[in-house]
Amino acid sequence: TERKQAEDTAAARARQQADVAQLGQLALAGADLTALAAQAAERIVATLGPDFVEVLELLPDGKLLLFEGRGWREGFVGSTTVPGGKDSQAGFTLEEQKPVNVEDLNAERRFTPSPLLREHDVASGQTVVIPGPEQPFGVLGAHTAERRAFTVDDVTYVQAVANVLGAAVQQRRLAEGEQRARERLTFLAEASRLL
């Protein structure tokens, strides 16, 4: 029994490490951010078994857009926003700049559960910051409909996936900046040729 638990834990960690490595390879290959976020959500569901996964993008107004996810009712992904600050677990996560683990959402006092979590009868969850170049890109979360205690290993895994997403965001922004610089040089070259 103790040996079986140790074997199960080792197998779970190996799956988590394989997920992060494969997502990292996709990011390095220049995968589209939407496709990478979808793949990340799929892998978290397959590896950790939560009912819901959210990839939330921080918007200029401080709200968070449900950019990608799994388990949410049809029509929510891509159109639903979550309040920032202490009006949501995700907003609180951004304020704290560290993982937030909630075993019983109904008993939570650090923040107000968002309408998104309430409408889907979420009981437990963990959220981590998705880093970005100048500011965080947003929040990655895994939630369950039944009460669950996420382990330190679970949180570490979700944070590693968030870090891969953050690196992909940074890579995309660098590529966009290079493209703008090339366009500017082309414009200047054309303008000087006309003079």
N, C-alpha and C positions, 0 to 999 in steps of 0.2 A: 504494500500500500504506500509506504513512504517512498520506496524506490519508484513505483509507478507515478507518483506525483512529481518526483524529480524528472523522470523521463518526459512526462507531459509538459512540464515547464520548459525543459530544454527544447522540445519540439516546437512549442509555441514561440519561443525566442528565435529559433531558426527560421520559422515562417515569417516572423516580423522582420528579421534582418534581410531575408530574401525579397520581401515586398519593397523595403526601402532601397535596396540595391537596384531592383528592376525599375522602380520609379525614377531613381537617379539616372539610370541609363537612358530612359525615355526623355528626361529633361535635357541631358547632355546632347541628345540627338536632335534637339530643337522641337520637341512635340508641342503642338498647340496647347496653350494654357487651359483652355476649356476641356480638351481631351485628357490632359494630364490630371486635372482636378476630378474628372469623371472616373478615371482609372484609380486615383487615390481613394475616392469614396467607395468604389467597388471592392478594393483590396481591404479596406478597413472593415467593411461589412463581412467579408469572407474570413478574415483573420480574427477579429474581436467579437463578431456576432451582435453588434448593436442593432436596434431597430431603425435608427436614423443616423445619418451622417450629414453634416452641414459644412459647406465651404462658403464662408461669408466674406464678401468684399467690402472694405471700408469705403464709404462714399464721402465726397467732399463735405456734405452736410452733417456728418457724424453718424448717420444711420448705416446699417450693414445690409447689403443685398444678398439674398440667398442665391449665390452665383452658381453653385452646383450642389448636388446632394443625392441621397438615397433614402427611401422610406416615406418621404413626404407625399401628401396627397397631390394628385395631378393638378398642374397649374401653379403650384407654389414656387418651384424652382425657376429662377430667372425673373420673377416678378414680385416676390415678397421681400419686404424690408423688416429689419429688427431694430428697435431703438438702441441708441448708444448709452453710455454711462451706466448708472445703476438701475436702468430700466430693462436690463436684460443680462443674462449670463455672459453673452458674448461681449457686450459693452463693458461689463465689469472686468472681464478677462483683459481687455485692452487697457483699461485703467490700471489694473494691477501689474500688467506686463509679465504675468507668470501663469502657469496652468491653474485652472479652477476645476476642482472635483466636487461634484454634488451627489450625495447618496440618496437624499430625499428632497426633491424639489419643493414639495408642499411645506416642508419645515424650514426652507431657506430664508435667511434674514439679511444676508449681505447685499442682495439685489432683488429686484422684482422679476419674476419669471416672465419672459416675453410672450405675447399672444401666440406666436408660432409654436412654442413649446406647450402652452396650455391647450391650444386647439388640437394637438396631437397626443394629448394625455401622457406627456413625458414624465417619468418618475425620477430618473437619474441621468447623469451625464458628466462628461468632462470636456473642457474646451482649452485650447492652446492658441497662442498668437502665431499667425503666419507672418514671418518677418518680411520686410521690404527694404529697398535701398535707403530712402530717407525717413519713411514712417512705415508702420506695419501695413501689409497688404490687407489683412483681415484676421479672421478666426477660423480654426478648424475644430469641429466638435463631433463627438459620438454620444448618442443618447439612447436610453432604453425606456420601454413602456413599463417594465417591472423594475422594482428597486434593485440596484446593483452597486457593489463597491468596486470601482475600477482600481486596479493595482498600480503601483509605481511603474512596473514594467509596461502596463497598458498606456499610461500617460507618456512614458518615454518614447514608446512606439509612435503614438499619435504626434508627438512633438517632432520626431525625426521625419515623419511624412510631411508635416507643416514646413519644416526646414527645406525639404526638396522643393515644395511648391514655392517657397520664398525665393530660392535660388533661381527657379524658372522665371519668376516675375522679374527678378533683377536682370537675367539674361535677355528677356524680352524687351525691357526698357533700354538696355544698352544697345540692342539691335535697332530699336526705333530711333534712338539718338544718332547712331551711325548713319541710318537712312536719311534722317533730316540733314545731317552734315553733308552727305553726298549730294543731296538735292540742292542745298545752298551753294556748294562749290560749282555744280553744273550751272546754276542760275548765274553766278558771278562770272563764270567763264563765258557764257553766252552774252552777258551784258558787256563785258570788256571787248569781245570780238565785234560787237555791233558799233562800238565807239570808234 
